[in-house]
Amino acid sequence: MNPLQVVNVKVKVGICGFARSQDTIFTNLRLLEVQTTFYKPMKRSTAETWRQRAPEEFEFTVKAWQLITHEPRSPTYRKAGIEIAENEVDTYGFFRPTENVFKAWSVTNEIREALDAKLVVFQAPASFKETEENITNMRGFFHGIENDRKGIRMVWEQRGPWDRKTIDQLCDELELIHSVDPFAEAPVTTGLAYFRLHGSPPGKRMYRYTYTDDDLKRLSEHCMNTGSPEVYVLFNNETMYDDALRFIKRI
């Protein structure tokens, strides 16, 4: 299965996490965004095994560890069983350019390297507001990992409301790809587009939502009209695997 072409746009379709067995996914898809790295990264040897088992043309992208993007009060820390000492709470998350955050990046990057992934996704929570402190943190973090960025593209998904001009300026300065749900908004960046689909066309049931045929038609139009020569489409809802296969057949 080769990357799909839609009116001179290369569209790569995948899912977020192993919603089916590895054999099933490696046989029927060619793209997976690894979610384990966000909660609690696996061992490098595990990542190497995944890379060896996957077809040569299969592509992994990696979601950055939450210790970089989310503060310790996030429920996702509890879900992962991660406990942070009270005196270190302010040294994690929100892209703070601290020793602990840079260590979390090193772990993420080690797994990325083992998977031969070329894209890393940084998903910021809604609580990551547009403030001078947070903007300064982002600059400090991304400038601080410049030596690790050769051959890697960084994707930023901001869940909370930020001014699009600010997003545009930061993406330009820090060389980030603006990830969006195309049903909600268009990306501010050009070039490669990275769509994350949470089953949430406005007003719907979020992750429990199954995309309709009309939704998938609109999605194909978003891919063609984004102005990007290459579009990554990552489904992240409960029926992600089935929706991804349906979308592949449609385009």
Rosetta blueprint (number, residue, H / E / L):
1 M L
2 N L
3 P L
4 L E
5 Q E
6 V E
7 V L
8 N L
9 V E
10 K E
11 V E
12 K E
13 V E
14 G E
15 I E
16 C E
17 G L
18 F L
19 A L
20 R L
21 S L
22 Q H
23 D H
24 T H
25 I H
26 F H
27 T H
28 N H
29 L L
30 R L
31 L E
32 L E
33 E E
34 V E
35 Q L
36 T H
37 T H
38 F H
39 Y H
40 K L
41 P L
42 M L
43 K L
44 R H
45 S H
46 T H
47 A H
48 E H
49 T H
50 W H
51 R H
52 Q H
53 R H
54 A L
55 P L
56 E L
57 E L
58 F L
59 E E
60 F E
61 T E
62 V E
63 K E
64 A L
65 W L
66 Q H
67 L H
68 I H
69 T H
70 H L
71 E L
72 P L
73 R L
74 S L
75 P H
76 T H
77 Y H
78 R H
79 K H
80 A H
81 G L
82 I L
83 E L
84 I L
85 A L
86 E H
87 N H
88 E H
89 V H
90 D H
91 T H
92 Y L
93 G L
94 F L
95 F L
96 R L
97 P L
98 T L
99 E H
100 N H
101 V H
102 F H
103 K H
104 A H
105 W H
106 S H
107 V H
108 T H
109 N H
110 E H
111 I H
112 R H
113 E H
114 A H
115 L H
116 D L
117 A L
118 K L
119 L E
120 V E
121 V E
122 F E
123 Q E
124 A E
125 P L
126 A L
127 S L
128 F L
129 K L
130 E L
131 T L
132 E H
133 E H
134 N H
135 I H
136 T H
137 N H
138 M H
139 R H
140 G H
141 F H
142 F H
143 H H
144 G H
145 I L
146 E H
147 N H
148 D H
149 R L
150 K L
151 G L
152 I L
153 R E
154 M E
155 V E
156 W E
157 E E
158 Q E
159 R L
160 G L
161 P L
162 W L
163 D L
164 R H
165 K H
166 T H
167 I H
168 D H
169 Q H
170 L H
171 C H
172 D H
173 E H
174 L H
175 E L
176 L E
177 I E
178 H E
179 S L
180 V E
181 D L
182 P L
183 F L
184 A L
185 E L
186 A L
187 P L
188 V L
189 T L
190 T L
191 G L
192 L L
193 A E
194 Y E
195 F E
196 R E
197 L E
198 H L
199 G L
200 S L
201 P L
202 P L
203 G L
204 K L
205 R L
206 M H
207 Y H
208 R H
209 Y L
210 T L
211 Y L
212 T L
213 D H
214 D H
215 D H
216 L H
217 K H
218 R H
219 L H
220 S H
221 E H
222 H H
223 C H
224 M H
225 N H
226 T L
227 G L
228 S L
229 P L
230 E E
231 V E
232 Y E
233 V E
234 L E
235 F E
236 N L
237 N L
238 E L
239 T L
240 M H
241 Y H
242 D H
243 D H
244 A H
245 L H
246 R H
247 F H
248 I H
249 K H
250 R H
251 I L
